[in-house]
Amino acid sequence: MAEALGKRVLIVDDANLVRMYYRAALERAGYEVDEALNGLEALEKVHQALPDLLIVDVNMPQMDGFTFLKALRRQDLPLAAIPALVISTESGPQDRDAARAAGGNFYLVKPVSQEMLTEYAAMLCGVTP
């Protein structure tokens, strides 16, 4: 997936093992990866360097994923238009609806395979497999 080279992904998740798992899969697929531990840190990072994709957990301390996405979607372009893949352990239809209402483009339930992660990343970044 050489076309992923130069595409930047920001992983927003408070779980170290989850971030490491996502990072390994995405870097293997050619993405540049940065990490944030919560929504507050993620807001700072998107202002420093614009990512091509956000991978966002829901349940995090200080600022959860939905609050982060709502805050981001209120920003000016291009920040407001960064695609977001929300991945959470919450599996109810209300969770999927809440993710969409917050500004998520897709919602996946953990655990997510590395193949599925890179497939959605490619789709949201416009990378051809």
PLY file of the C-alpha trace (Angstrom):
ply
format ascii 1.0
element vertex 129
property float x
property float y
property float z
element edge 128
property int vertex1
property int vertex2
end_header
0.00 0.00 0.00
2.70 2.44 -1.03
0.14 5.14 -1.80
-0.42 5.57 1.94
3.04 7.12 2.16
2.73 10.70 3.32
-0.76 10.20 4.76
-0.91 11.15 8.43
-3.12 9.45 11.02
-3.75 10.70 14.56
-4.77 7.94 16.99
-6.76 9.29 19.94
-7.05 6.63 22.64
-6.07 6.49 26.31
-5.06 2.80 26.16
-1.37 2.34 25.40
-1.77 -1.19 24.03
-4.53 -0.08 21.66
-2.40 2.80 20.35
0.56 0.45 19.84
-1.63 -2.09 17.97
-3.11 0.57 15.67
0.29 2.20 15.13
1.93 -1.08 14.10
-0.79 -1.86 11.54
-0.89 1.65 10.10
2.88 2.11 9.88
3.19 -1.28 8.19
0.66 0.01 5.63
2.79 3.12 5.02
1.02 5.76 7.14
2.75 8.31 9.34
1.23 8.00 12.82
0.91 10.34 15.78
-0.87 9.69 19.07
-2.96 11.57 21.63
-4.13 10.27 25.01
-7.43 12.18 25.02
-9.48 14.76 23.18
-7.72 17.76 24.72
-4.34 16.55 23.56
-5.80 15.68 20.16
-7.16 19.22 19.68
-3.67 20.59 20.32
-2.11 18.13 17.89
-4.50 18.79 15.00
-3.64 22.50 15.26
0.09 21.70 15.14
0.00 19.33 12.16
-3.08 18.53 10.10
-3.72 14.77 9.92
-5.45 13.05 7.01
-7.41 10.80 9.37
-8.44 10.58 13.02
-8.98 7.27 14.79
-10.92 8.13 17.92
-11.89 6.17 21.04
-15.02 7.25 22.91
-14.28 6.72 26.60
-11.24 8.77 27.64
-10.36 10.99 30.61
-10.37 14.80 30.42
-12.20 14.93 27.06
-14.03 11.98 25.55
-14.12 11.20 21.84
-17.58 12.61 21.19
-16.76 15.93 22.86
-13.51 16.08 20.89
-15.26 15.46 17.57
-17.96 18.05 18.31
-15.27 20.62 19.16
-13.33 19.76 16.02
-16.38 19.99 13.76
-16.97 23.55 15.05
-13.51 24.59 13.78
-12.86 26.26 10.44
-11.89 24.22 7.40
-9.74 22.22 6.87
-9.81 21.12 10.54
-13.58 20.57 10.54
-13.35 18.24 7.56
-10.77 15.73 8.82
-12.34 12.26 8.44
-12.85 10.39 11.71
-13.11 6.68 12.37
-14.63 6.11 15.82
-13.69 2.80 17.45
-15.15 1.85 20.84
-16.16 -1.05 23.04
-19.68 0.40 23.18
-21.84 -1.61 20.78
-25.40 -0.33 21.01
-27.21 1.42 18.16
-27.38 4.56 20.31
-23.56 4.60 20.40
-23.34 4.48 16.61
-25.93 7.27 16.39
-24.03 9.36 18.96
-20.80 8.92 16.98
-22.49 10.06 13.79
-24.08 13.04 15.58
-20.68 14.03 16.98
-19.13 14.02 13.51
-17.71 10.52 13.09
-17.63 9.15 9.55
-17.68 5.46 10.53
-18.14 3.56 13.80
-16.47 0.23 14.58
-16.71 -1.91 17.70
-13.52 -3.18 19.36
-11.74 -5.44 18.80
-10.89 -4.40 15.26
-8.57 -6.50 13.11
-5.52 -4.87 11.58
-6.94 -5.64 8.15
-10.20 -3.87 8.92
-8.34 -0.91 10.41
-6.15 -0.43 7.35
-9.12 -0.97 5.00
-11.10 1.84 6.64
-8.02 4.04 6.83
-7.41 3.59 3.11
-11.05 4.34 2.30
-11.15 7.50 4.42
-7.75 8.72 3.16
-8.53 8.01 -0.48
-5.76 5.42 -0.77
-6.18 2.64 -3.30
-5.22 -0.82 -2.05
0 1
1 2
2 3
3 4
4 5
5 6
6 7
7 8
8 9
9 10
10 11
11 12
12 13
13 14
14 15
15 16
16 17
17 18
18 19
19 20
20 21
21 22
22 23
23 24
24 25
25 26
26 27
27 28
28 29
29 30
30 31
31 32
32 33
33 34
34 35
35 36
36 37
37 38
38 39
39 40
40 41
41 42
42 43
43 44
44 45
45 46
46 47
47 48
48 49
49 50
50 51
51 52
52 53
53 54
54 55
55 56
56 57
57 58
58 59
59 60
60 61
61 62
62 63
63 64
64 65
65 66
66 67
67 68
68 69
69 70
70 71
71 72
72 73
73 74
74 75
75 76
76 77
77 78
78 79
79 80
80 81
81 82
82 83
83 84
84 85
85 86
86 87
87 88
88 89
89 90
90 91
91 92
92 93
93 94
94 95
95 96
96 97
97 98
98 99
99 100
100 101
101 102
102 103
103 104
104 105
105 106
106 107
107 108
108 109
109 110
110 111
111 112
112 113
113 114
114 115
115 116
116 117
117 118
118 119
119 120
120 121
121 122
122 123
123 124
124 125
125 126
126 127
127 128
